[in-house]
Amino acid sequence: MGNKKSRFAGIGDIHKKLSADPESQSRVTKMGRPPGKKSDPAFKQVTVYLRKDIHDTARKILFDDRRQFSDLVDELVSRWISSQKSKSPKV
């Protein structure tokens, strides 16, 4: 009974081997979710106020379409900016 190894006994050895071999470190990928918009410097978090009924209805439609609320807002604001640019006189 004294010689029985834990099923986790080899993990330390694997870690030591990976730490010692820089080439193998480049092949190791991180686990978990990929980085999202929150950590992307191209995006900025903002707060808006919407009527509750509008928000609830939009969320349901977006969920069915597998889209995010931020994508809808981005699309609508981008369209609005384009329409404003076409209205403004050229300087």
C-alpha positions as CSV (number, residue, x, y, z in Angstrom):
1,M,0.0,0.0,0.0
2,G,2.9,2.4,0.7
3,N,4.1,2.3,-3.0
4,K,0.8,3.3,-4.6
5,K,1.2,6.6,-6.5
6,S,-1.4,9.2,-6.5
7,R,-3.1,9.6,-9.9
8,F,-1.9,13.2,-9.8
9,A,1.7,12.3,-9.1
10,G,2.9,12.9,-12.7
11,I,1.6,16.4,-13.0
12,G,4.6,18.0,-11.3
13,D,7.0,16.2,-13.7
14,I,5.0,17.3,-16.7
15,H,5.1,20.9,-15.5
16,K,8.8,20.8,-14.9
17,K,9.4,19.4,-18.4
18,L,7.3,22.1,-20.0
19,S,8.9,24.8,-18.0
20,A,12.4,23.7,-19.0
21,D,11.6,23.4,-22.7
22,P,10.9,26.8,-24.2
23,E,9.9,25.3,-27.6
24,S,7.1,23.3,-25.9
25,Q,5.8,26.4,-24.2
26,S,5.0,28.0,-27.5
27,R,2.7,25.0,-28.3
28,V,0.8,25.2,-25.1
29,T,-2.5,27.1,-25.5
30,K,-4.5,28.7,-22.7
31,M,-7.7,27.2,-21.6
32,G,-10.9,29.1,-21.2
33,R,-12.9,31.6,-23.1
34,P,-11.3,33.8,-25.7
35,P,-10.9,37.4,-24.8
36,G,-14.0,39.4,-25.4
37,K,-15.0,43.0,-26.1
38,K,-14.3,44.1,-22.6
39,S,-10.5,43.5,-23.0
40,D,-10.4,44.7,-26.7
41,P,-9.1,48.3,-26.9
42,A,-11.1,48.8,-30.1
43,F,-14.3,48.8,-27.9
44,K,-15.5,51.2,-25.2
45,Q,-18.2,50.3,-22.6
46,V,-21.1,52.8,-22.5
47,T,-24.3,53.0,-20.6
48,V,-27.7,53.9,-22.2
49,Y,-31.2,54.1,-20.9
50,L,-33.9,52.3,-22.8
51,R,-37.5,51.7,-21.9
52,K,-37.9,48.3,-20.3
53,D,-40.4,47.0,-22.9
54,I,-38.1,48.0,-25.8
55,H,-35.0,46.4,-24.1
56,D,-36.9,43.2,-23.3
57,T,-38.3,42.8,-26.8
58,A,-34.9,43.5,-28.4
59,R,-33.2,41.0,-26.2
60,K,-35.6,38.3,-27.1
61,I,-35.2,39.0,-30.8
62,L,-31.4,39.2,-30.6
63,F,-31.3,35.9,-28.6
64,D,-33.3,34.1,-31.3
65,D,-30.9,35.5,-33.9
66,R,-27.9,34.6,-31.7
67,R,-26.7,38.2,-31.8
68,Q,-25.5,40.5,-29.0
69,F,-27.1,43.7,-27.9
70,S,-23.9,45.6,-28.4
71,D,-23.7,44.5,-32.0
72,L,-27.2,45.9,-32.6
73,V,-26.3,49.2,-31.0
74,D,-23.0,49.4,-32.9
75,E,-24.8,48.8,-36.2
76,L,-27.5,51.4,-35.5
77,V,-25.1,54.1,-34.4
78,S,-22.8,53.4,-37.4
79,R,-25.8,53.8,-39.7
80,W,-26.7,57.0,-38.0
81,I,-23.2,58.4,-38.3
82,S,-23.1,57.6,-42.0
83,S,-26.5,59.4,-42.5
84,Q,-25.2,62.4,-40.6
85,K,-22.0,62.6,-42.7
86,S,-24.0,62.5,-45.9
87,K,-26.2,65.4,-44.6
88,S,-23.4,67.7,-43.4
89,P,-22.1,70.2,-46.0
90,K,-18.5,69.7,-47.2
91,V,-16.0,72.2,-45.8
